[in-house]
Amino acid sequence: MTTNPFADGGMAQEAFAEFGTGELAYVKKVSDADLHRMFPGADLDGVDQPVWALLSADGSPILLTDSRDAALANAMEQELEAVSLH
């Protein structure tokens, strides 16, 4: 049985969408398909893999880089707590 976490006075969807914004960032290894989805108009031909993204809590891209360490360092510089996505 699937339940709705927003029913019965739970967290409003708008509040959940903003949860962690400005505090959390996600580090994710990005596939070629993800790159084109995140940046639909960008010329990404010749971009070497792997590419790592630092994403805000709402999924908005903050940074693309060629190393996980660089993404983590950028999160620290911006005083964001970084978590990994697999």
C-alpha positions as CSV (number, residue, x, y, z in Angstrom):
1,M,0.0,0.0,0.0
2,T,1.3,3.4,-1.0
3,T,0.6,6.3,1.3
4,N,0.7,10.1,0.6
5,P,3.3,11.7,2.9
6,F,1.6,15.1,2.3
7,A,-1.9,14.0,3.4
8,D,-3.2,14.5,6.9
9,G,-1.4,17.7,7.7
10,G,2.1,16.5,6.7
11,M,4.7,18.7,5.2
12,A,3.3,20.8,2.3
13,Q,4.7,20.0,-1.1
14,E,6.0,23.5,-1.5
15,A,7.9,23.3,1.8
16,F,9.3,19.9,0.9
17,A,10.5,21.2,-2.4
18,E,12.5,23.9,-0.6
19,F,13.8,21.5,2.1
20,G,17.5,21.8,2.4
21,T,17.9,24.7,-0.1
22,G,20.9,26.8,0.8
23,E,22.1,24.1,3.3
24,L,22.4,20.8,1.4
25,A,24.0,20.0,-2.0
26,Y,24.2,16.7,-3.8
27,V,27.2,15.3,-5.6
28,K,26.4,13.1,-8.5
29,K,28.3,11.4,-11.3
30,V,26.5,12.7,-14.4
31,S,25.9,10.6,-17.5
32,D,25.8,12.0,-21.0
33,A,22.0,11.9,-21.0
34,D,21.9,13.8,-17.7
35,L,24.1,16.5,-19.1
36,H,21.8,17.0,-22.1
37,R,18.7,17.0,-19.7
38,M,20.3,19.6,-17.3
39,F,21.7,21.8,-20.1
40,P,19.4,21.3,-23.1
41,G,20.8,24.1,-25.2
42,A,24.5,23.7,-24.4
43,D,27.1,22.4,-26.8
44,L,28.5,19.4,-24.9
45,D,30.2,17.6,-27.7
46,G,33.7,16.7,-26.7
47,V,33.0,16.9,-22.9
48,D,35.2,14.3,-21.3
49,Q,33.6,11.8,-18.9
50,P,33.3,11.4,-16.1
51,V,31.6,14.6,-15.2
52,W,30.5,15.4,-11.7
53,A,27.7,17.7,-10.7
54,L,27.0,19.7,-7.6
55,L,23.3,20.1,-7.3
56,S,21.2,22.2,-5.0
57,A,18.7,20.5,-2.7
58,D,16.0,21.1,-5.4
59,G,18.1,19.5,-8.1
60,S,19.2,22.7,-9.8
61,P,22.8,22.4,-11.1
62,I,25.4,24.5,-9.2
63,L,28.6,23.3,-10.8
64,L,29.9,20.8,-13.3
65,T,33.5,19.5,-12.9
66,D,35.7,16.7,-13.9
67,S,36.3,15.4,-10.3
68,R,34.3,14.5,-7.3
69,D,36.8,16.2,-5.1
70,A,36.3,19.5,-6.9
71,A,32.5,19.3,-6.5
72,L,33.0,18.6,-2.7
73,A,35.5,21.5,-2.4
74,N,33.0,23.8,-4.0
75,A,30.2,22.7,-1.6
76,M,32.5,23.4,1.3
77,E,33.4,26.9,-0.1
78,Q,29.7,27.7,-0.3
79,E,29.1,26.3,3.2
80,L,26.8,23.6,1.9
81,E,26.6,20.1,3.5
82,A,27.4,17.7,0.6
83,V,25.8,14.3,0.3
84,S,26.3,11.8,-2.5
85,L,23.8,10.4,-5.0
86,H,24.4,7.1,-6.6
